[in-house]
């Protein structure tokens, strides 16, 4: 089998819409050999993630919440802070959360490569 490599420019694209399209490609739902229990061989390279767009007031109001498991262990990270620090992490979280919650999710997300700037072939 030959792996398909998709190169996508994320500049001026909406975060959620692009993330859902990439999740479909990573799962392999766009190919005739799709099976939900098989790991897809598709690879996706996304560049210019720092130029991604979010609609509405999400840039200011969206929060990522996680819990340590201890009492009072809620950790809240603002979208704005995380995006300024690492835009690739924001994009990875969006795609990761759109993949099905099963054993293949961690393996599937490894086929996603992200670059904050322009991608240059080596």
Rosetta constraint file for C-alpha pairs under 8 A:
AtomPair CA 2 CA 41 HARMONIC 7.81 0.50
AtomPair CA 3 CA 41 HARMONIC 5.12 0.50
AtomPair CA 3 CA 42 HARMONIC 5.48 0.50
AtomPair CA 3 CA 43 HARMONIC 7.08 0.50
AtomPair CA 4 CA 41 HARMONIC 6.90 0.50
AtomPair CA 4 CA 42 HARMONIC 4.86 0.50
AtomPair CA 4 CA 43 HARMONIC 6.13 0.50
AtomPair CA 5 CA 42 HARMONIC 6.05 0.50
AtomPair CA 5 CA 43 HARMONIC 4.78 0.50
AtomPair CA 5 CA 44 HARMONIC 5.73 0.50
AtomPair CA 5 CA 45 HARMONIC 7.34 0.50
AtomPair CA 6 CA 42 HARMONIC 7.64 0.50
AtomPair CA 6 CA 43 HARMONIC 6.23 0.50
AtomPair CA 6 CA 44 HARMONIC 4.72 0.50
AtomPair CA 6 CA 45 HARMONIC 6.05 0.50
AtomPair CA 7 CA 44 HARMONIC 6.02 0.50
AtomPair CA 7 CA 45 HARMONIC 4.77 0.50
AtomPair CA 7 CA 46 HARMONIC 5.98 0.50
AtomPair CA 7 CA 47 HARMONIC 7.81 0.50
AtomPair CA 8 CA 44 HARMONIC 7.44 0.50
AtomPair CA 8 CA 45 HARMONIC 6.17 0.50
AtomPair CA 8 CA 46 HARMONIC 4.83 0.50
AtomPair CA 8 CA 47 HARMONIC 6.49 0.50
AtomPair CA 9 CA 46 HARMONIC 5.93 0.50
AtomPair CA 9 CA 47 HARMONIC 5.29 0.50
AtomPair CA 9 CA 48 HARMONIC 6.14 0.50
AtomPair CA 9 CA 49 HARMONIC 7.98 0.50
AtomPair CA 10 CA 18 HARMONIC 7.69 0.50
AtomPair CA 10 CA 46 HARMONIC 6.48 0.50
AtomPair CA 10 CA 47 HARMONIC 6.04 0.50
AtomPair CA 10 CA 48 HARMONIC 5.40 0.50
AtomPair CA 10 CA 49 HARMONIC 5.56 0.50
AtomPair CA 10 CA 51 HARMONIC 6.75 0.50
AtomPair CA 10 CA 52 HARMONIC 5.85 0.50
AtomPair CA 11 CA 47 HARMONIC 7.96 0.50
AtomPair CA 11 CA 48 HARMONIC 5.51 0.50
AtomPair CA 11 CA 49 HARMONIC 6.70 0.50
AtomPair CA 11 CA 50 HARMONIC 7.62 0.50
AtomPair CA 11 CA 51 HARMONIC 4.68 0.50
AtomPair CA 11 CA 52 HARMONIC 5.37 0.50
AtomPair CA 11 CA 53 HARMONIC 7.84 0.50
AtomPair CA 12 CA 51 HARMONIC 6.02 0.50
AtomPair CA 12 CA 52 HARMONIC 5.43 0.50
AtomPair CA 12 CA 53 HARMONIC 5.75 0.50
AtomPair CA 13 CA 17 HARMONIC 7.88 0.50
AtomPair CA 13 CA 18 HARMONIC 6.77 0.50
AtomPair CA 13 CA 52 HARMONIC 5.57 0.50
AtomPair CA 13 CA 53 HARMONIC 5.77 0.50
AtomPair CA 14 CA 18 HARMONIC 6.17 0.50
AtomPair CA 14 CA 52 HARMONIC 6.26 0.50
AtomPair CA 14 CA 53 HARMONIC 4.87 0.50
AtomPair CA 14 CA 54 HARMONIC 5.58 0.50
AtomPair CA 14 CA 55 HARMONIC 7.22 0.50
AtomPair CA 15 CA 19 HARMONIC 6.01 0.50
AtomPair CA 15 CA 52 HARMONIC 6.08 0.50
AtomPair CA 15 CA 53 HARMONIC 5.95 0.50
AtomPair CA 15 CA 54 HARMONIC 5.78 0.50
AtomPair CA 15 CA 91 HARMONIC 7.18 0.50
AtomPair CA 15 CA 94 HARMONIC 7.71 0.50
AtomPair CA 16 CA 20 HARMONIC 6.16 0.50
AtomPair CA 16 CA 54 HARMONIC 7.83 0.50
AtomPair CA 16 CA 94 HARMONIC 6.92 0.50
AtomPair CA 17 CA 21 HARMONIC 6.44 0.50
AtomPair CA 18 CA 22 HARMONIC 6.22 0.50
AtomPair CA 19 CA 23 HARMONIC 6.12 0.50
AtomPair CA 19 CA 91 HARMONIC 7.23 0.50
AtomPair CA 19 CA 94 HARMONIC 6.07 0.50
AtomPair CA 19 CA 95 HARMONIC 4.93 0.50
AtomPair CA 19 CA 98 HARMONIC 7.56 0.50
AtomPair CA 20 CA 24 HARMONIC 6.40 0.50
AtomPair CA 20 CA 95 HARMONIC 6.65 0.50
AtomPair CA 20 CA 98 HARMONIC 6.46 0.50
AtomPair CA 21 CA 25 HARMONIC 6.48 0.50
AtomPair CA 22 CA 26 HARMONIC 6.05 0.50
AtomPair CA 22 CA 44 HARMONIC 7.37 0.50
AtomPair CA 22 CA 95 HARMONIC 7.01 0.50
AtomPair CA 23 CA 27 HARMONIC 6.20 0.50
AtomPair CA 23 CA 95 HARMONIC 5.82 0.50
AtomPair CA 23 CA 96 HARMONIC 7.79 0.50
AtomPair CA 23 CA 98 HARMONIC 6.29 0.50
AtomPair CA 23 CA 99 HARMONIC 5.97 0.50
AtomPair CA 24 CA 28 HARMONIC 6.30 0.50
AtomPair CA 24 CA 29 HARMONIC 5.59 0.50
AtomPair CA 24 CA 30 HARMONIC 6.86 0.50
AtomPair CA 25 CA 29 HARMONIC 6.23 0.50
AtomPair CA 25 CA 30 HARMONIC 6.10 0.50
AtomPair CA 25 CA 42 HARMONIC 6.76 0.50
AtomPair CA 25 CA 44 HARMONIC 7.77 0.50
AtomPair CA 26 CA 40 HARMONIC 6.54 0.50
AtomPair CA 26 CA 41 HARMONIC 7.89 0.50
AtomPair CA 26 CA 42 HARMONIC 5.72 0.50
AtomPair CA 26 CA 43 HARMONIC 6.62 0.50
AtomPair CA 26 CA 44 HARMONIC 7.08 0.50
AtomPair CA 26 CA 108 HARMONIC 6.52 0.50
AtomPair CA 26 CA 109 HARMONIC 7.63 0.50
AtomPair CA 26 CA 111 HARMONIC 7.09 0.50
AtomPair CA 26 CA 112 HARMONIC 7.68 0.50
AtomPair CA 27 CA 36 HARMONIC 7.92 0.50
AtomPair CA 27 CA 39 HARMONIC 7.16 0.50
AtomPair CA 27 CA 40 HARMONIC 5.60 0.50
AtomPair CA 27 CA 42 HARMONIC 7.72 0.50
AtomPair CA 27 CA 99 HARMONIC 7.73 0.50
AtomPair CA 27 CA 108 HARMONIC 7.07 0.50
AtomPair CA 28 CA 33 HARMONIC 7.92 0.50
AtomPair CA 28 CA 34 HARMONIC 5.75 0.50
AtomPair CA 28 CA 40 HARMONIC 5.19 0.50
AtomPair CA 28 CA 41 HARMONIC 7.46 0.50
AtomPair CA 28 CA 42 HARMONIC 6.48 0.50
AtomPair CA 29 CA 34 HARMONIC 5.51 0.50
AtomPair CA 30 CA 34 HARMONIC 7.52 0.50
AtomPair CA 34 CA 38 HARMONIC 7.61 0.50
AtomPair CA 34 CA 40 HARMONIC 7.75 0.50
AtomPair CA 37 CA 104 HARMONIC 8.00 0.50
AtomPair CA 39 CA 104 HARMONIC 6.69 0.50
AtomPair CA 39 CA 107 HARMONIC 7.70 0.50
AtomPair CA 39 CA 108 HARMONIC 6.79 0.50
AtomPair CA 40 CA 108 HARMONIC 7.34 0.50
AtomPair CA 41 CA 111 HARMONIC 7.99 0.50
AtomPair CA 42 CA 111 HARMONIC 7.06 0.50
AtomPair CA 43 CA 111 HARMONIC 4.83 0.50
AtomPair CA 43 CA 112 HARMONIC 6.11 0.50
AtomPair CA 43 CA 113 HARMONIC 7.97 0.50
AtomPair CA 44 CA 111 HARMONIC 6.34 0.50
AtomPair CA 44 CA 112 HARMONIC 5.03 0.50
AtomPair CA 44 CA 113 HARMONIC 6.29 0.50
AtomPair CA 45 CA 112 HARMONIC 6.09 0.50
AtomPair CA 45 CA 113 HARMONIC 4.81 0.50
AtomPair CA 45 CA 114 HARMONIC 6.03 0.50
AtomPair CA 45 CA 115 HARMONIC 7.87 0.50
AtomPair CA 46 CA 112 HARMONIC 7.68 0.50
AtomPair CA 46 CA 113 HARMONIC 6.27 0.50
AtomPair CA 46 CA 114 HARMONIC 5.00 0.50
AtomPair CA 46 CA 115 HARMONIC 6.22 0.50
AtomPair CA 47 CA 114 HARMONIC 5.92 0.50
AtomPair CA 47 CA 115 HARMONIC 4.53 0.50
AtomPair CA 47 CA 116 HARMONIC 5.87 0.50
AtomPair CA 47 CA 117 HARMONIC 5.92 0.50
AtomPair CA 47 CA 118 HARMONIC 5.62 0.50
AtomPair CA 47 CA 119 HARMONIC 5.69 0.50
AtomPair CA 48 CA 52 HARMONIC 7.35 0.50
AtomPair CA 48 CA 115 HARMONIC 6.16 0.50
AtomPair CA 48 CA 116 HARMONIC 4.77 0.50
AtomPair CA 48 CA 117 HARMONIC 4.53 0.50
AtomPair CA 48 CA 118 HARMONIC 5.56 0.50
AtomPair CA 48 CA 119 HARMONIC 7.78 0.50
AtomPair CA 49 CA 87 HARMONIC 6.07 0.50
AtomPair CA 49 CA 88 HARMONIC 6.18 0.50
AtomPair CA 49 CA 91 HARMONIC 7.19 0.50
AtomPair CA 49 CA 114 HARMONIC 7.21 0.50
AtomPair CA 49 CA 115 HARMONIC 6.32 0.50
AtomPair CA 49 CA 116 HARMONIC 4.67 0.50
AtomPair CA 49 CA 117 HARMONIC 6.96 0.50
AtomPair CA 50 CA 83 HARMONIC 7.85 0.50
AtomPair CA 50 CA 87 HARMONIC 5.37 0.50
AtomPair CA 50 CA 88 HARMONIC 7.47 0.50
AtomPair CA 50 CA 116 HARMONIC 5.03 0.50
AtomPair CA 50 CA 117 HARMONIC 6.95 0.50
AtomPair CA 51 CA 116 HARMONIC 7.96 0.50
AtomPair CA 54 CA 58 HARMONIC 6.45 0.50
AtomPair CA 54 CA 59 HARMONIC 6.54 0.50
AtomPair CA 55 CA 59 HARMONIC 7.85 0.50
AtomPair CA 57 CA 61 HARMONIC 5.98 0.50
AtomPair CA 57 CA 62 HARMONIC 7.77 0.50
AtomPair CA 58 CA 62 HARMONIC 4.82 0.50
AtomPair CA 58 CA 79 HARMONIC 7.58 0.50
AtomPair CA 59 CA 79 HARMONIC 6.09 0.50
AtomPair CA 59 CA 80 HARMONIC 5.49 0.50
AtomPair CA 60 CA 78 HARMONIC 7.70 0.50
AtomPair CA 60 CA 79 HARMONIC 7.05 0.50
AtomPair CA 60 CA 80 HARMONIC 6.04 0.50
AtomPair CA 61 CA 78 HARMONIC 7.31 0.50
AtomPair CA 61 CA 79 HARMONIC 7.37 0.50
AtomPair CA 62 CA 78 HARMONIC 6.20 0.50
AtomPair CA 62 CA 79 HARMONIC 5.38 0.50
AtomPair CA 62 CA 80 HARMONIC 7.87 0.50
AtomPair CA 63 CA 76 HARMONIC 6.43 0.50
AtomPair CA 63 CA 77 HARMONIC 5.61 0.50
AtomPair CA 63 CA 78 HARMONIC 4.51 0.50
AtomPair CA 63 CA 79 HARMONIC 5.45 0.50
AtomPair CA 64 CA 76 HARMONIC 5.74 0.50
AtomPair CA 64 CA 77 HARMONIC 5.13 0.50
AtomPair CA 64 CA 78 HARMONIC 6.29 0.50
AtomPair CA 64 CA 79 HARMONIC 6.85 0.50
AtomPair CA 65 CA 74 HARMONIC 6.93 0.50
AtomPair CA 65 CA 75 HARMONIC 5.83 0.50
AtomPair CA 65 CA 76 HARMONIC 4.69 0.50
AtomPair CA 65 CA 77 HARMONIC 6.53 0.50
AtomPair CA 66 CA 74 HARMONIC 5.87 0.50
AtomPair CA 66 CA 75 HARMONIC 5.34 0.50
AtomPair CA 66 CA 76 HARMONIC 6.63 0.50
AtomPair CA 67 CA 73 HARMONIC 5.39 0.50
AtomPair CA 67 CA 74 HARMONIC 4.44 0.50
AtomPair CA 67 CA 75 HARMONIC 5.97 0.50
AtomPair CA 68 CA 73 HARMONIC 5.00 0.50
AtomPair CA 68 CA 74 HARMONIC 6.49 0.50
AtomPair CA 68 CA 75 HARMONIC 7.60 0.50
AtomPair CA 69 CA 73 HARMONIC 6.25 0.50
AtomPair CA 77 CA 81 HARMONIC 7.16 0.50
AtomPair CA 77 CA 82 HARMONIC 6.97 0.50
AtomPair CA 78 CA 82 HARMONIC 6.40 0.50
AtomPair CA 79 CA 83 HARMONIC 5.91 0.50
AtomPair CA 79 CA 90 HARMONIC 7.64 0.50
AtomPair CA 80 CA 84 HARMONIC 6.21 0.50
AtomPair CA 81 CA 85 HARMONIC 6.17 0.50
AtomPair CA 82 CA 86 HARMONIC 5.79 0.50
AtomPair CA 82 CA 87 HARMONIC 6.94 0.50
AtomPair CA 82 CA 89 HARMONIC 7.53 0.50
AtomPair CA 82 CA 90 HARMONIC 6.81 0.50
AtomPair CA 83 CA 87 HARMONIC 4.44 0.50
AtomPair CA 83 CA 88 HARMONIC 7.85 0.50
AtomPair CA 83 CA 89 HARMONIC 7.60 0.50
AtomPair CA 83 CA 90 HARMONIC 6.08 0.50
AtomPair CA 86 CA 90 HARMONIC 7.07 0.50
AtomPair CA 87 CA 91 HARMONIC 6.47 0.50
AtomPair CA 87 CA 116 HARMONIC 6.66 0.50
AtomPair CA 88 CA 92 HARMONIC 6.05 0.50
AtomPair CA 88 CA 114 HARMONIC 5.99 0.50
AtomPair CA 88 CA 115 HARMONIC 6.81 0.50
AtomPair CA 88 CA 116 HARMONIC 6.34 0.50
AtomPair CA 89 CA 93 HARMONIC 6.08 0.50
AtomPair CA 90 CA 94 HARMONIC 6.36 0.50
AtomPair CA 91 CA 95 HARMONIC 6.39 0.50
AtomPair CA 92 CA 96 HARMONIC 5.89 0.50
AtomPair CA 92 CA 114 HARMONIC 7.96 0.50
AtomPair CA 93 CA 97 HARMONIC 6.04 0.50
AtomPair CA 94 CA 98 HARMONIC 6.54 0.50
AtomPair CA 95 CA 99 HARMONIC 6.63 0.50
AtomPair CA 95 CA 109 HARMONIC 7.98 0.50
AtomPair CA 96 CA 105 HARMONIC 7.37 0.50
AtomPair CA 96 CA 109 HARMONIC 6.49 0.50
AtomPair CA 99 CA 105 HARMONIC 6.26 0.50
AtomPair CA 100 CA 105 HARMONIC 6.51 0.50
AtomPair CA 101 CA 105 HARMONIC 6.35 0.50
AtomPair CA 103 CA 107 HARMONIC 7.80 0.50
AtomPair CA 104 CA 108 HARMONIC 5.89 0.50
AtomPair CA 105 CA 109 HARMONIC 6.23 0.50
AtomPair CA 106 CA 110 HARMONIC 6.88 0.50
AtomPair CA 107 CA 111 HARMONIC 7.59 0.50
AtomPair CA 108 CA 112 HARMONIC 7.81 0.50
AtomPair CA 115 CA 119 HARMONIC 6.67 0.50
